[in-house]
């Protein structure tokens, strides 16, 4: 059940990201950029949660030191590809920048995150479908 909720939340936030990205491209303003940033942040958070759920489903004793470790583990288990791993590692890095260095994140960074997120719905579906059904 949690997997379906996470997958749904990821899809919702990615969709909102695309809406705010289009709005920002039409009329650049700070409020829209903030909404875009928030939805990027939430999408990545839910992707991390989903990745951790999948990893623990594979190995109940899996406790990563970093978010990156989670996705590297999923790569070793052939759940995600090398290209997907690279995208996820970049997104985690950018998420950390939003969370901890928000004063230095640029408009270009936010727009870059949003463009990568548009391609991640498939990764979310892949992760969700890799879980053993109870």
C-alpha positions in Angstrom: 0.0 0.0 0.0 2.8 2.5 0.9 4.4 1.8 -2.5 1.3 2.8 -4.4 1.0 6.0 -2.3 4.6 7.0 -2.9 4.3 6.3 -6.6 1.1 8.4 -6.7 2.7 11.3 -4.8 5.7 11.2 -7.1 3.4 11.4 -10.2 1.4 14.2 -8.6 4.5 16.3 -7.8 6.1 15.7 -11.1 2.9 16.9 -12.8 2.8 20.0 -10.6 6.5 20.6 -11.5 5.6 20.6 -15.1 2.7 23.0 -14.6 4.9 25.4 -12.6 7.7 25.1 -15.1 5.4 26.2 -17.9 4.0 29.0 -15.8 7.5 30.2 -15.0 8.6 30.1 -18.6 5.6 32.3 -19.5 5.9 34.8 -16.7 9.1 34.6 -14.6 8.3 35.5 -11.0 9.6 34.5 -7.7 6.4 32.9 -6.3 6.2 30.5 -9.3 9.9 29.6 -9.0 9.4 28.9 -5.2 6.4 26.6 -6.0 8.5 24.9 -8.7 11.4 24.4 -6.3 9.1 23.0 -3.6 7.5 20.5 -6.0 10.9 19.4 -7.2 12.0 18.9 -3.6 8.9 16.9 -2.8 9.3 14.7 -5.9 12.9 13.9 -5.0 12.0 13.2 -1.3 9.3 10.7 -2.4 11.7 9.1 -4.9 14.2 8.6 -2.1 11.4 7.1 0.1 10.4 4.8 -2.7 14.0 3.7 -3.3 14.5 2.9 0.3 11.2 0.8 0.4 12.4 -1.1 -2.6 15.9 -1.7 -1.1 14.4 -2.9 2.2 12.1 -5.2 0.3 15.1 -6.8 -1.3 17.2 -6.8 2.0 15.3 -6.1 5.2 18.7 -5.3 6.9 19.6 -2.6 4.3 20.2 0.7 6.1 22.1 3.1 3.8 24.4 5.8 5.1 23.4 8.1 2.3 20.6 8.5 -0.2 23.2 7.8 -2.9 23.9 4.4 -1.3 20.2 3.5 -1.7 20.3 4.1 -5.4 23.7 2.5 -5.9 22.3 -0.6 -4.1 19.3 -0.7 -6.5 21.8 -0.4 -9.4 23.7 -3.4 -8.2 20.5 -5.4 -7.9 19.7 -4.4 -11.6 16.5 -2.5 -10.6 17.8 0.7 -12.2 20.3 1.4 -15.0 23.6 3.3 -14.9 21.9 6.3 -16.6 19.0 6.3 -14.1 21.5 6.1 -11.3 23.4 9.1 -12.6 20.1 11.1 -12.8 19.1 10.1 -9.3 22.4 10.9 -7.8 22.3 14.4 -9.4 18.8 14.9 -8.2 19.7 13.9 -4.6 22.6 16.4 -4.7 20.3 19.1 -6.0 17.7 18.2 -3.4 20.3 18.6 -0.7 21.2 22.0 -2.1 17.6 23.1 -2.0 17.2 21.8 1.6 20.5 23.0 3.1 21.9 25.7 0.8 18.7 27.3 -0.4 20.4 30.7 -0.3 22.8 29.6 -3.1 20.6 27.6 -5.4 20.1 29.4 -8.7 17.2 29.7 -11.0 19.1 27.6 -13.5 19.5 24.8 -10.9 15.8 24.7 -10.3 15.0 24.7 -14.0 17.6 21.9 -14.5 16.0 19.8 -11.8 12.6 20.3 -13.3 13.8 19.2 -16.7 15.3 16.0 -15.3 12.2 15.2 -13.2 10.0 15.2 -16.3 11.8 11.9 -17.3 11.6 10.2 -13.9 8.0 9.1 -13.9 9.2 5.9 -15.6 11.8 5.2 -12.9 9.1 5.6 -10.2 6.9 3.1 -12.0 9.8 0.7 -12.4 10.7 1.0 -8.7 7.1 0.5 -7.6 6.6 -2.5 -9.9 9.8 -4.2 -8.6 8.3 -4.7 -5.1 7.2 -8.2 -4.3 3.5 -8.2 -3.9 2.3 -9.2 -0.5 
